[in-house]
Amino acid sequence: MRVKIYITLKEGILDPQGKAVQHSLHTLGYPAVENVRIGKYIELNL
C-alpha cells in the first residue's frame, strides 16, 4: 500500500518562503501566479 502525505502550514499562517517564490515568479514574467505555498511531500510504501 502506498501512502502520500502533504504537509503545509495551516490556512492563515504567513508563508514567507511561498511569498519569496511568488515574488520571484512575478519577476520572471509570471504575473498570473496569485498564491504560492511551500510544503513537504512524503510517500510511504507499507
Secondary structure, DSSP 4 states (H G I P E B T S, - for coil): -EEEEEEEPPTTS--HHHHHHHHHHHHTT-TT------EEEEEEE-
